[in-house]
Amino acid sequence: MSPPPEADPRPLTGEPLAIDLLNTRWIDGAGRHDLLDSVDGLAVWLGGEAVREALGDRTVPVDRSTLDQLLQARAALDEAVASPGGPSAAAVTAVNAVLTHGWVRHVLEPDGPATAVEVDAPGRLPGWAAVADYLRLLAERPDRIRACGNPDCILHFYDVSKNGTRRWCSMAGCGNRAKAQRHYARHRS
């Protein structure tokens, strides 16, 4: 029996799968971090809530090949969210390159119609699912996919607030720092 994966060290979790994959890199007081810099980090990410919900009971190999394919998907998502005016030609190519490795199959089950995701290799499933989730977010509310308002932060979020005015990856982190800086500036003058 293998030991359980270590706890997820990332400062922001609970976002949709596409955003969760983007947020496998972050910056804090100790510097830059990348959860996907090793197969062990891959195991931690695969054990996260967003991934478990997306993959259901399907198993994915925790190996270098899966990690490489997931990094390709993350790079495609990075490219896609980099241009605020919509995905660049390079982003479209990168996203479509990931999506070519999977498809949705319509099936009839005893309970009625259903869909099943198929991929050409099991290790492609997490990256394919994350990129497909990005397309879902784009179809729903593309303006709600945002980078944190803190210029020193590289995290992203999907704004589900009622009025759509969320600016920070987290009020406890970046939002609180911004409030403290404004307070200091007001009282200093």
Beta strands, then each sheet from edge to edge (+ up, - down):
strand 1: 25-28
strand 2: 31-34
strand 3: 102-109
strand 4: 112-119
strand 5: 145-147
strand 6: 156-158
sheet 1: 1+ 2-
sheet 2: 3+ 4-
sheet 3: 5+ 6-
end
